[in-house]
Amino acid sequence: MNTKIADQHKDFFDAVFQVVRLIPRGRVTSYGAIGAYLGAKRSARMVGWAMNASHRQEIPVPAHRVVNSSGMLTGKFHFETLTAMEEHLAAEGIEVKNDKVVNFKALFWNPTIELE
């Protein structure tokens, strides 16, 4: 990967990390909602890559608060254990059943609305 592309990825990842750090405790958002907020509506997969890289950040990134657009814990495979993502959410009072956030729509935090 050339340096310019690598720098663009780093800048995008850093922007994703900043947004994720703003998600309130006890709320969740989606990869696509973050991408849309950052002006890259079709970049949900890239947001997912950022979440995978978030575990190496000096300032913690609450990646467990980012799920897919239907509330599924699709990122759980990138945590220290297969149950860690659900455990982090449960610690914040978020119920998960069958790898899906219960009451997802009520808990959904939309950065485009919340940060405007």
C-alpha positions as CSV (number, residue, x, y, z in Angstrom):
1,M,0.0,0.0,0.0
2,N,1.5,3.4,-0.9
3,T,2.0,6.0,1.7
4,K,-0.7,8.3,0.6
5,I,-3.4,5.6,0.7
6,A,-2.1,4.4,4.1
7,D,-2.3,8.0,5.4
8,Q,-5.9,8.2,4.2
9,H,-6.8,5.0,5.9
10,K,-5.2,6.2,9.1
11,D,-7.1,9.5,9.0
12,F,-10.4,7.7,8.4
13,F,-9.7,5.2,11.2
14,D,-8.9,8.1,13.5
15,A,-12.1,9.8,12.6
16,V,-14.0,6.5,13.3
17,F,-12.3,6.2,16.7
18,Q,-13.3,9.7,17.6
19,V,-17.0,9.1,16.8
20,V,-17.1,5.7,18.6
21,R,-15.6,7.3,21.7
22,L,-18.7,9.6,21.7
23,I,-21.3,6.8,21.8
24,P,-22.9,7.1,25.2
25,R,-22.7,4.2,27.6
26,G,-25.7,1.9,27.2
27,R,-26.3,2.9,23.6
28,V,-25.2,1.3,20.3
29,T,-24.7,2.4,16.7
30,S,-23.9,0.7,13.4
31,Y,-21.0,0.6,11.1
32,G,-23.0,2.2,8.4
33,A,-24.3,5.0,10.6
34,I,-20.7,5.9,11.5
35,G,-19.7,5.8,7.8
36,A,-22.6,8.0,6.8
37,Y,-21.8,10.5,9.5
38,L,-18.2,10.8,8.2
39,G,-19.5,11.4,4.7
40,A,-18.6,7.9,3.4
41,K,-22.1,6.3,3.3
42,R,-20.9,3.1,1.6
43,S,-18.0,2.5,3.9
44,A,-19.5,0.2,6.6
45,R,-16.9,-2.4,5.9
46,M,-14.1,0.1,6.3
47,V,-15.6,1.1,9.7
48,G,-15.5,-2.6,10.6
49,W,-11.8,-2.7,9.7
50,A,-11.3,0.3,12.0
51,M,-13.1,-1.4,14.8
52,N,-10.8,-4.4,14.4
53,A,-7.8,-2.1,14.7
54,S,-9.3,-0.2,17.6
55,H,-8.0,-2.7,20.2
56,R,-4.5,-1.4,19.7
57,Q,-5.3,2.3,20.4
58,E,-3.7,4.1,23.4
59,I,-7.0,5.8,24.2
60,P,-9.7,3.1,24.6
61,V,-12.3,2.8,21.9
62,P,-15.6,1.2,23.0
63,A,-15.8,-1.0,19.9
64,H,-18.4,-3.2,21.6
65,R,-21.0,-0.4,21.0
66,V,-20.8,-0.8,17.2
67,V,-22.9,-3.5,15.7
68,N,-24.4,-4.2,12.2
69,S,-27.5,-2.4,10.9
70,S,-29.9,-5.0,12.4
71,G,-28.2,-5.0,15.8
72,M,-26.2,-8.2,15.3
73,L,-22.8,-8.6,17.1
74,T,-20.9,-9.3,13.9
75,G,-17.7,-8.0,15.3
76,K,-17.6,-10.4,18.2
77,F,-14.9,-12.5,16.5
78,H,-12.4,-9.7,16.9
79,F,-12.6,-9.5,20.7
80,E,-10.4,-11.4,23.2
81,T,-13.1,-14.1,23.5
82,L,-16.3,-14.9,21.6
83,T,-18.4,-13.7,24.6
84,A,-16.4,-10.5,25.4
85,M,-18.5,-8.1,23.2
86,E,-21.7,-9.3,24.7
87,E,-20.2,-9.1,28.2
88,H,-19.2,-5.5,27.7
89,L,-22.6,-4.6,26.5
90,A,-24.3,-6.5,29.4
91,A,-22.1,-4.5,31.8
92,E,-23.7,-1.3,30.3
93,G,-27.2,-2.7,30.8
94,I,-27.7,-3.8,27.1
95,E,-29.4,-7.1,26.7
96,V,-28.3,-9.4,23.9
97,K,-30.1,-12.6,22.8
98,N,-28.8,-14.9,20.1
99,D,-26.0,-12.4,19.3
100,K,-28.5,-9.6,18.7
101,V,-29.1,-6.4,20.7
102,V,-32.6,-6.6,22.3
103,N,-34.5,-3.4,21.7
104,F,-32.0,-2.2,19.1
105,K,-34.1,0.6,17.7
106,A,-34.6,2.2,21.1
107,L,-30.9,1.9,22.0
108,F,-29.7,3.1,18.6
109,W,-27.5,6.2,18.7
110,N,-27.3,8.0,15.3
111,P,-24.2,10.2,15.1
112,T,-25.7,12.2,12.3
113,I,-28.6,13.3,14.5
114,E,-26.9,13.2,17.9
115,L,-23.7,15.1,16.9
116,E,-25.4,17.8,14.8
